[in-house]
Amino acid sequence: MNRTGTQSLVLEPTSHYIEIFYFFDPFSNDCRALEPIINKLQLEYRGHVSIKKILAPSLQVLTKCQAQSTSDIDNIALAYKAAEIQGRNKARAFIRYVLNRIVPTRNICTIEHMEESARLAGLDVNAFTADAHSEDVRSLLKRDLMVYREMDVEELPAMVFFSGDVEAEGVKVEGVYPYHIYTYIINELIDKEIEKHPLPSIHDYIESYEVVSFHELKTVFEWRTGLLLNELKKLRLQRLVEEVETEDGMYYQIRGGPSSFGR
């Protein structure tokens, strides 16, 4: 398993840099559970880790994407690839906004969800809409399928770690594991001592990620349950954050946040 044939996805090699290909299913609970770990890796290993997030183009995933859509623009697979044309970070923000609106209450995705999420992610909505209907997006999905097959992904979520040595084999991890498993792999692959970046405050994290579950906060900050609940209570009393109760548990957002959450 290597990066042959995927040059357009690969950065210039460096001995202090790790590239991660992350394959996910937007409807999978396991993939949702891995999102806080992805976020924490990006925060703590900023400058040393690049994560290429790829919606897994398997028949099962694409069938699910098609089943919940009425057109190209509300087909999550096509919409995500259309967003990615405008930049990897914007695409990550876009899919986060979409899932914030449909996952907690298990709603069907709509064109309105897509357009609102595109605006929030800073996308050019007109270009995004046109790209979602284009053959170019379908070609990009086919390219992703080639990468997916080359890396022999059998279970989602899956992460494949590559060091700066382009000839070296990647390290593939399928499923969800504790955070320290992923950091161990990174430290083994990086050729120097890494000083991790500090995490933001809980308030700043919620503000950055819009709608955040209690599970996500516990995973990212690794605080004791009582201590985390006390901090969230303090932020509520200061009228900085508010709770949003769903079938899947408690979520938190900045006070006066997205009224369309879960609708």
BELNOR-V815368 format. One record per backbone hydrogen bond with DSSP energy under -1.0 kcal/mol. NH is the residue of the N-H (numbers start at 1). CO is the residue of the C=O. If there is no record, write none. Layout:
nh->(NH,NH)
co->(CO,CO)
//
This chain:
nh->(6,9,10,17,18,19,20,21,22,23,24,28,32,33,34,38,39,40,41,42,43,44,45,48,49,50,52,54,56,62,63,64,65,66,67,68,69,75,79,80,81,82,83,84,85,86,87,91,92,93,94,95,96,97,98,99,100,102,103,106,107,114,115,116,117,118,119,120,121,122,123,125,128,129,130,131,132,134,139,140,141,142,143,144,145,146,147,148,149,150,151,152,153,158,159,160,161,162,168,170,171,173,175,181,183,184,185,186,187,188,189,190,191,197,205,206,207,208,209,211,212,214,217,218,219,220,221,222,228,229,230,231,232,233,234,235,236,237,238,239,240,241,242,244,246,249,251,252,253,255,257,261,263)
co->(3,6,7,14,48,162,50,160,52,158,54,25,28,29,30,34,35,36,37,38,39,40,41,45,45,18,20,22,24,58,59,60,61,62,63,64,66,72,75,76,77,78,79,80,81,83,84,87,88,89,90,91,92,93,94,95,96,98,99,103,102,110,111,112,113,114,115,116,117,119,118,123,124,125,126,127,128,131,135,136,137,138,139,140,141,142,143,144,145,146,147,149,148,23,173,21,171,19,165,1,161,159,157,178,179,180,181,182,183,184,185,186,15,44,201,202,203,204,205,209,252,250,213,214,215,216,217,218,224,225,226,227,228,229,230,231,232,233,234,236,235,235,253,251,249,246,244,212,242,240,254,258,260)
//
